[in-house]
Amino acid sequence: MENKNPQELKKELFELLNNQALKRGKFTLSSGKESNYYLDGRIITLTPRGAFLVASLILEMIKSDPPFAIGGPTLGADPITGAIAALSYIKNQEIATFIVRKQPKEHGTQQQIEGPEIPKGKSVILIDDVATSGKAILEAKQALDKAGIVVRKVIVIVDRQQGASENLAKAGLKLDSIFTIADFGL
C-alpha cells in the first residue's frame, strides 16, 4: 500500500482531473445550465489510479467518524463506491456501499437502493463525482428518506459552486468536497 500522505494524493488527483477530465468549450449540464467547461469525473474514477486516489481521500475524510454505509446516485457515484468498498476492505476499515437508482427497478426485487441492506435509522454519507445544483444528490436523499435511512452529509470530488451547497443546506445536508471549481481557476 502506498505511503503517500493525503496532501500528496490530493495533488496527484488534481493533476489527473485538470489534465484529463476538465474540458473547455460549450456544454449543457444535466441541470440544463450552459457552461464553458465540463468536468467528467468518470474519466478519472474509472481508471485504477483515479479510483484509488478518490477512494483514499474520501476514506481519509471519514475515518474519524465512519458511517454505516456510503454511496450515491448512479452513475457518478458508481465507480467511487466500488473503489471505496475494495479499499476499505484492504485497509481493514470495511464500509458497506450502495447505489441509488433514479427510479426503482420495474422487475426483480424492484429496488431503488442497490447493495447490502441498510437498516432503518442507520446513517450514511452520500457521494458523487461533481455537484452543480445538487439535484441528483437530493433525489437520492429522498429515496433514502423513504427507506428510513439517515443521510449525514455529502462528499463530492468537485463542487462547481453553482448552488449545490445552498440547495443541500436547505435539506439539512452539509456538502464537503475534495476540490471546488475555483481550485481549477474557474
Order of alpha helices (4+ residues) and beta strands (2+ residues): alpha-beta-beta-alpha-alpha-beta-alpha-beta-beta-beta-alpha-beta-alpha-beta
